[in-house]
Amino acid sequence: MSKLDNVQDRALELIGEIGDGIRKAVPGRAMQWVETGAAIGAIRTGGKVASKFVRRNPVLAGAAIAGAGLLWLAARHRAKRAEQGPIDGTATRIDAKPRPRSKASMHKAAASNSDS
């Protein structure tokens, strides 16, 4: 292992220990507020990135929105179909009948048999 790998491993261990220490030191309710703040920050950052993307690529954004709408519609139809349950009905068995052979097909069959 190189010295760089050792330094990176040690840094990750320290970060983990610091995180554990913060979790133990902060009361449960305060930790909930920290998690909520992190979630709100992530949503704001995602919104900024999305708005930049839409400004730069309006056609792709429109296609993505249309695709998401189609996926939602398909999922909705599938869920409605699943709610209805199986369709009750009756079935009758139809036996296959041999097809009458025409004279032309009989001549072809006879010709192929005589050739071999």
C-alpha positions as CSV (number, residue, x, y, z in Angstrom):
1,M,0.0,0.0,0.0
2,S,1.2,3.5,-0.7
3,K,1.3,6.3,1.8
4,L,-1.7,7.9,0.0
5,D,-3.9,4.9,0.6
6,N,-3.0,4.8,4.3
7,V,-3.8,8.5,4.6
8,Q,-7.1,8.1,2.9
9,D,-8.1,5.1,5.1
10,R,-7.1,7.0,8.2
11,A,-9.2,10.0,7.1
12,L,-12.2,7.8,6.5
13,E,-11.9,6.3,9.9
14,L,-11.6,9.7,11.5
15,I,-14.7,11.0,9.7
16,G,-16.6,7.9,10.8
17,E,-15.6,8.4,14.4
18,I,-16.5,12.1,14.3
19,G,-19.9,11.2,12.8
20,D,-20.6,8.7,15.5
21,G,-19.5,11.2,18.2
22,I,-21.9,13.8,16.9
23,R,-24.8,11.3,16.7
24,K,-24.2,10.3,20.3
25,A,-23.7,13.9,21.6
26,V,-26.8,15.4,19.9
27,P,-30.2,14.6,21.4
28,G,-32.7,12.7,19.2
29,R,-34.9,15.7,18.5
30,A,-31.9,17.8,17.4
31,M,-30.6,15.1,15.2
32,Q,-34.0,15.0,13.5
33,W,-33.7,18.7,12.8
34,V,-30.3,18.2,11.3
35,E,-31.6,15.4,9.0
36,T,-34.5,17.6,8.0
37,G,-32.1,20.5,7.2
38,A,-29.9,18.2,5.1
39,A,-33.0,17.0,3.2
40,I,-34.1,20.6,2.5
41,G,-30.6,21.5,1.4
42,A,-30.5,18.5,-1.0
43,I,-33.9,19.5,-2.4
44,R,-32.8,23.1,-3.0
45,T,-29.6,22.0,-4.7
46,G,-31.5,19.5,-6.8
47,G,-33.9,22.2,-7.9
48,K,-31.1,24.6,-8.9
49,V,-29.4,21.8,-11.0
50,A,-32.7,20.9,-12.6
51,S,-33.5,24.6,-13.5
52,K,-30.1,25.0,-15.1
53,F,-30.6,21.8,-17.1
54,V,-34.1,22.9,-18.3
55,R,-32.7,26.3,-19.4
56,R,-29.9,24.7,-21.3
57,N,-31.8,21.7,-22.8
58,P,-35.5,22.5,-23.1
59,V,-36.2,19.7,-25.6
60,L,-34.6,17.0,-23.5
61,A,-36.4,18.3,-20.4
62,G,-39.8,18.2,-22.3
63,A,-39.1,14.7,-23.5
64,A,-38.2,13.6,-19.9
65,I,-41.4,15.1,-18.5
66,A,-43.4,13.4,-21.3
67,G,-41.7,10.1,-20.6
68,A,-42.4,10.4,-16.9
69,G,-46.0,11.1,-17.6
70,L,-46.3,8.1,-19.8
71,L,-44.7,5.9,-17.2
72,W,-47.1,7.2,-14.6
73,L,-50.1,6.6,-16.9
74,A,-49.0,3.1,-17.6
75,A,-48.5,2.3,-13.9
76,R,-52.0,3.8,-13.2
77,H,-53.6,1.6,-15.8
78,R,-51.8,-1.5,-14.5
79,A,-52.9,-0.8,-11.0
80,K,-56.5,-0.4,-12.0
81,R,-56.3,-3.6,-14.0
82,A,-54.9,-5.4,-10.9
83,E,-57.7,-4.1,-8.7
84,Q,-60.4,-5.7,-11.0
85,G,-59.1,-9.2,-10.4
86,P,-59.4,-12.1,-12.9
87,I,-62.1,-12.1,-15.5
88,D,-64.7,-14.8,-15.1
89,G,-65.9,-16.5,-18.2
90,T,-66.4,-19.8,-20.0
91,A,-64.3,-21.6,-22.4
92,T,-65.2,-24.3,-24.9
93,R,-62.7,-26.7,-26.6
94,I,-62.7,-26.7,-30.3
95,D,-61.1,-29.8,-31.9
96,A,-59.1,-29.3,-35.0
97,K,-60.5,-30.8,-38.2
98,P,-58.3,-32.1,-40.9
99,R,-58.2,-29.6,-43.8
100,P,-59.5,-31.0,-47.1
101,R,-56.7,-31.2,-49.6
102,S,-57.1,-29.5,-53.0
103,K,-56.2,-31.3,-56.2
104,A,-53.3,-28.9,-56.8
105,S,-51.7,-29.8,-53.5
106,M,-52.3,-33.5,-54.1
107,H,-50.4,-33.2,-57.5
108,K,-47.5,-31.3,-55.8
109,A,-47.2,-34.0,-53.2
110,A,-47.3,-36.8,-55.7
111,A,-44.6,-35.0,-57.9
112,S,-42.3,-34.6,-54.9
113,N,-42.7,-38.2,-53.9
114,S,-41.9,-39.5,-57.4
115,D,-38.8,-37.3,-57.6
116,S,-37.1,-38.8,-54.6
